[in-house]
Amino acid sequence: MSEVGLQHALEAMESRGLGEVARKVFEHYYRQVESGAQGLVPESTIDPLIDLPDLGDQRFDELTRRAALAQVAVVKLNGGLGTSMGMTGPKTALAVRGELTFLDVIAAQVLAQRARYDVDLPLLLMNSFRTREVSLGILDRYPSLPVRGLPLDFLQNAEPKLRADDLMPVSWPDDPELEWCPPGHGDVYVSLRETGLIAALRARGIRWAFISNADNLGATCDPDLAAWVMTNEVPYLAEVCERTPNDRKGGHLAVRKSDGRLVLRDSAMTPPEDDVHFQDVTRHTTFHANSLWVDLDVLDRLLDERDGVLGLPVIVNRKTVDPSRKDSTKVIQIETAMGAAIETIDGARAVRVPRERFRPVKTTNELLMIRSDLFTLSDDSTIVAARAAADPRVDLDPAYFALVPAFEKRFPAGPPSLLGATSFTVRGPVTFGAEVTVVGDVHVESADELVIAAGTTLTGDATGDATGDVAGEG
């Protein structure tokens, strides 16, 4: 049945207009899944990654920085809809600083670096078929952003979701678009090649691509990293951050025992019995920030040699066809991770970077922090921490805050001040008035609707009463 499923899938991809290489890559991974591949990396096959160079030790003069940035293009992965946060459009269209969206901030960051270093520094979004129109509409606000001869975006490929029971393409008449999914961000390499962008960038003297998630506003195109990559002729560089207990589920790099190569392992690639080792932050002390630098010449050559199939490890992602309905058909999404390319490129390296280069927004907890006074925007639109202390732990009740529309209703006047907070936990249906201040460790809990009055300073525990109101202190 699976051979029939493959043919149906390939025919559907061809009908949708997906190219030969995209279909070839899909077939490569389909046959792996068909043969039982799970893409697992047992703990017994790897050693922890240690002795990493540090970004703080890499400093260059302005001329070297400029020479390096003149050879870099910024690629932002922008295919996500933020469905886990209750969104139906691109996550990056969400306001994060005042009225500024992720894409506004990214555009401003790129334009500021162009002005400072007098370089073109192209920006390219890798959009999905669901994010393209809205995202390009936002970038239309910046008429100087396009670089002559280059687009502002390219489309990642799509593939059919497969029924988990027989690997046939799933049918979902209620919303046929849900029958399709992106093939993971590992598709960025194939898409860059098949859209002709590698050739177009190389024709402009661009040799390296800096690739990162569009929802990580800390991932700016650092000129010292660019200079280090250029001066050391690094073919592939992965950025990693120090792990904390809050990062124990984040994917990490390790050293494969059999050949000494660096490999990426995330939670979906970890056997259940090894999860305790995967989450051990004293053993695997860094996590992959999902920001990387790749030599386009090396990438182009490898794709040539491998007939378009880079050979990244497969990830079998098990979901339901409609993510909002757990009772819908169980499916498999065949994916790859762009960070896994580290094991396919000779001479690939990793560098430890500071935490400020990792500011993702995956949940409304992080959205609240990035909107709050914990951060400011510098003149070059870099996200800057407003205090030296570590970020507070924010834990909002998922029943009332996990989805953006509900989250917005709970903070109608904007986020509270978190500058003096150590932790901020909310449980129950709580709504916050204007200019609320959180100090120290704060836990707010109520079984009934509770309104935190405007001007309240919260310290310690706050519990709702029958009136559903907490008065301000002082």
N, C-alpha and C positions, 0 to 999 in steps of 0.2 A: 504493500500500500504506500510505503514511503517514497518509492520511485515514482509512482503516479503523483504523489504529493509534490515532489520536486518539479515534475514537468508542468503541473498546473501552476505552481508558483512562478516558474520562469516565464511561462506564457503570460501570466498576469503582469509581471514586471515589464515584459516587452510591450504589452498593450498600453501600459502606463507611460511608455517612452523612456524607460531606464535603459542605459547603454549596455553594450556587450560586456564591458569590464565589470560593471556593477553586478550583472547577472552571473558572471564567472566567479566573482568573489562570494556571492550568496551561495552558489552551488558548492564551492569549496567548504564553507562552514556547514551547510546543510548535511553534506555527506559525513562530516565529523560528528554532528549531533545524531545522525541516523545510526552511526556505528557505536553510539553510546558515550561519546566524549562529553565530559562535564566541565572541562577546563580547570580542574582542581590542582592546587599546588600544596601538597602535604608539607607539614613542618619538617619532616625528616629529610626533605630534599633541598632545604635552604639553610643558609647561615644569616644571622643579622648583618645589616649594613652598618659599618662603623668607619671612623676616620674620614669624614667628609670635609671638603673645603668649605669655608664660610664666606658668604657674600661680604661680610664686614672686612675681610682681608683683601678684597678686590676693589681697588680704587685707581682711577685713571684720570689723565688731564682732559681738558675740554676738547682739544683737537682730536684725541683718540676716540672720545665718546662720540663726537660728531661723525667721524669717519665710520664708526661702527653703525650708528643709527641710520646712516645713509644707505646701509645695505640690509635693512630690516623692514619687514612688513608685519603689521599687527593683525592677527587673526583671532576673532572672538567667536566662540561657539554659542550660537544664539537660537538653537532649535527647540528650546524648552518652553512648554506652555504653563508651567507652574500648576499643573492639575492637582498635585498634592496639597497646594495652598488654596484650592478652590477657584483657580483662574481658568478662563477659557481662551485667553489670548497670550501673547508672549510675556513671559515673566519680566523681561527687561523694559516693558512699557509701564511698569509699576513705578510710582513716585517713591524716591528714596531719600531725597534731601529737599524739603519744601516741595515745589512743583516739579523739580528735576527728576527725570526717570534715570534708570541705569544707563540707557543709551545717550541721554543728554550728557551725563557725567563722562562717559567713555569718549564721546566726540570732543568734549572740552579738554580732556587729558591729552588726546592725540594732537589737537590744534595747538595746545600750549607747548608741547615738545617740538613741534615743527617750528614754531616761532623762536624758541630759545636756541635751537641748534641749526636752524636754516636747512632743514632736510624735508623731503617729501613725506616720509613715513606713512605709507598707505594703510588705510583701515579696511579690513574685509570681514564682513559678518558671514559665518556659515549658518544660513537660515534653513529651516524646514519648510515644507509646503504650507504649514500652518502659521508660521511667524513672519513670513517675508513682507507682506503688504503693510502691516501695521508698523513693523520695524523701519522699513525704508521711509514710511511717512514721517516718522519722528526725525530721521536723519535729514529729511528735506529742509529742516530748520537751519541747516548749516551748509550754505551754498558753496563754501570754499573747501568742504571736506573731500569731495571726490578728487582723485588724482587722474590727470589726463591719461586716457588709454586703459584705465582700470575701472572695473565696477566697484560698487560699495559692498556687494555681497555675491555669494554663490550658493546654490542649493545643494544640501546634502542629499544623498540617495535615500530611497525608501524601499521597504521590503514587506512582503506579506507576514502578518502574524500567523503562526501555525497552531493548529489544534494540538493540545498536549497529548491526546490519546493516539493520534495516527499521523501527525505531521502534515496533514492536509491544510491548505490555506483556509483560514476561518471565514465563515460567512456571517455577516451581521447587518441584515437589512435595515434595522432601526437607524443606523448611522454607518454607511459603507466606508467612510473615511477611517473609522476605528478598526477596520480590517488591516490597516497599514501602520507601520512604525518605522522610525529611523533605525539604522543598523548600529547604533552606538556611536560615540564620538571618535572611535578609531577610523570611521569612514572619512575623516577629514583629509587623510593622505590621498586616498583614491579620488575624492571629489576635487581636491586642488589640482590633481593631475588631469582628470578627465574633462574638467571645465576649461582647460588650457591656461590656467592661472600660473602654474609653475613656469611655463614657457614665457608668459607675459611678464612675470616678475623678473625672471632672469634677464630678459631683454632690457629691462630698466636698471640693471645692476643690483637688483635685490637678491641677496644670497641666502639670508636666514629668515625664517618665519618664527615669530613669537606667538605662541598659541595658548589661549587661556579661556576659562569660562566667562561669559559675559555677565554673570551674576556675582562675580568676584571683583569688586571695585578696587581691591588692593593690588590686583595684578596689572600694574602699569609696566610699560616697556622700559625697564630700568637701563639707563645708559651704561652703567658699570658692568652689568651682566652682559650687555651687548658687546662691550669692548673686550671683556674676558673671553667670550665665545670666539670673537674675531681673532684676537691676538694668539689664542691657543689652538685655533683651527678645530674647535670642538664640533663634531658632527651632530651631536644630540646631547642636550642638557636638560635634566629634570630638576625642578625646584622642590625641595622638601622642607618641612617645618618640624620643630621639636614637638613631640607628642605629649599631650597631657591626658589625664583620665577622661576628659570630655571628647578626646579624639580616638579613643580606643577602637572604634568601629571604622576608622578611616583607613583606606588602602595604603600599603607601605611597600617600599622597595626592599629587596633582599638579594643575597648572592647565591646563585644556583650552584650547588656542590659539584654537579657533574662537569661543568665547563667554566665556572667562575664568572659567568655573565650576570649582569644585573637583571632582575625580573620584578615585575609588579604583581602584587597579590592583594586583591580586595576581598571583602567578606564573602561575595558570591563564589570566590575561587578557593575558599578554605573549607576543608572537610570538617564536619561537625565536631569530631573528636579533637581537632586542633584549634578550635575557637578560643580556648583558654590561652593558647600561645599567641594567637593573632591579636588578642586584646591586651596582651601583657606589654605595657608601655615601658617597662624596664628592660625588656628583651628587644623589642622592635621600637626604637626610641624616636623615630621620625615617621611622618606620614607624607604621602605624595600630595602636593598642593594643586595638582592638575594644571600646572603651568609649565610650559616647556619651550625649548628653542631647538629648531631643526634646520640643518643645512639642506637647502633645496636641491643642490647638485647631487648630494649623497642620496637623498630621497628619490630623485628622478632616476638615478642609475639603478637603485634597488628595484624600483617598480618596473623598469625596463627588463632587468635580469629575471624577474619573477613573474613576468607576463601580467602585471597589474595586481598580483596577489601578494601583499606584503608578508602574510603569514603570521598575523597576530594571534595570540591565544584566544580561543572562543570563550564567550560567556553565555551561559544558558539562563536567560531571565524568565522566570515563571510568573505570569500575571493572569488577569482576566481580560477578556477582549474589551470590555468597558471598564476602565479603572474605577469608575464611581459605583459600579455594581459588582459586589463580590459574588453574586449568584450567576453572573454571566459566564459564558464559555471560558474554560481554562485554556490558556494559550502559552506558547513558547515564543519569546522574542530572541532571535539570534543576534548577539551583539559582540563588539570588540571595544576595548578601551585604548584611547590614543596613547596613554602612558605606557602601555605594554610594548610599544615599539622600541623601548629601550633595549630589549633583549635581541632585537633583529639587526641592530646597527653596531658595527665594530667601533670601539673607541667611545661609546656612549658613557656619559658621566652624570653625576648628581651633585648638587650644591645645596648647602643649608642656607635658608633665607629667613629673615625675621618674620615674626607673626603678622606684622602690618601688611605683608604681601598676601595674606590670606584672610579676606573679609567676605566670605560667601554669604548669600542669603538663601538658605534652603527651607527655613521655617519662619513663622511669624515671630518666634523668639528673636531670631537674628534681625528680622525686619525692624522690630521695635528698637533694638540697639543701634542699628545704622541710622535710623531716623532721629535718635535722641541726641542729647548734648554730650554724649560720650565721644562724639566725633565732630570734627569740623572739616570744611573743604578749604584747602589752601588756594593761593592765587592760581596755581597750575591745576586745580581740581583734583589734587591728591587727597585721599581720605586720611585725615590725621587724627590720632588719638588725643583727646583733650586732657588726659591724665596719664601719669606714669604707671599707676597700678594696673594690675591685670583686669581684664574685662569682668564685670559681674556675671554671675550665673543667672540667666533669665529662664524661667520655666512657667509658661502660661498654660492654663488648663486647655488641653486640646479640644474638649467638648464645646468650648465657647470661644476659643481664640485661634484655632488651627487654620481656619479658612479666612482669606483676606476680607470678604464682605462683612463677616461677623466681627473680625478683628477691628475693622474701621469703625464699626458701630460702638465698640467698647472703648475706643479712644477718639471720640468725636472732636476733641479740641487738640489733638496731637499727643505725642508721647509724654510721659512724665519725665522729670529730671532724674537721670540715673548717675549723675556725676559723682555722687557720694554713696552710691549703692555698692554693696558687696554681693548680695544675692537678692533676687526679686521673684517670689513665687506667688502665683494667683490660682486659686481654686474656686470654681463656682461662677455664677453669672454676675460679674462685677463690671461696672462702668466707671470710667475715670473722668473727672472734670478737668478744667484747664489748670495749668501751672501746679500740678501735683508734684511733690518732691519725695524721692525715695532715698533713705539714708540707712546705711548699714545693711543688716540682714532683715529683710521684710517678707512676711508671709501674710497674704490677705486671703481669707476664706469665708465663704457664705453659701448656705444652701439655697437661699432665696435671692432675688434681685437686690443688688447692693450698689449704691452710688457713692463713690468717693468724691466729696465736695471739692469744688475749685479752691485752690490755695492750700490744700491739705499737705502737711508733712508727715510721711509715714515712717515709723520706726518700730521694729519688732513685729508683733502679731497684731492684726486687725481682723475683727470678726463682726459680721453683720448682725443687726438686731431686727426687731419686728418692724421698725420704721424704714429699714432699708437705706440708711444713710449714715455715713461717718463724717463727723464734723472736722474741720481743720484745726490743727494745733495752734496755740499761741493767740 
